[in-house]
Amino acid sequence: MVSVRRLLAWLLGGAAAASIGFFTAGVLVSQPEPAPDTLNTLTPFSLPTSSGESFSSDQLAGQNILINFWATWCAPCRREIPLLMATQALHRESLAIVGIAVDELELVLRFEDEVGMNYVSLVNRNEALSLMSRYGNSGQLPFTLVFDRAGRLRFTKTG
């Protein structure tokens, strides 16, 4: 027969283990902190275009904006770009599309020539990844952001 002391030790040990488990589970599944306002608005940035010119987000002020992060090695990106080109052609007056390549310049230039890209493409792998992370993306491509004329984030899509 089990002694009272042994039973009490088992109960206290089990209670302690359960408490640790509940605490850990609460920490792991608790809701994350609300995102800071910078994640809900167009964050200022400046990146080089594929042709080497400087491009600043200030140039987009007052426009509806679609920013698409992409790479030449990303098959979904390659399928999406012709659709973005068609959208740009149809809505040039009301929508600014900006591609931000997470890639090497030479590969981007070759791809742009191949498809006849009709919107600005910015190229800087490290800065692109940093900018993506500001909007909660850890590097998944394609990644698309849509901002209204006031610079408020209205839509995001990954993949």
ABEGO torsion letter per residue (X at the ends): XBBAAAAAAAAAAAAAAAAAAAAAAAAAABBBBBBBAAAABBBBBBBBBAAGBBBBAAAABGBBBBBBBBBAABAAAAAAAAAAAAAAAAAAAABBBBBBBBBBAAAAAAAAAAAGBABBBBBBAAAAAAAAAAAGBAGBOBBBBBBBAAGBBABBBBX
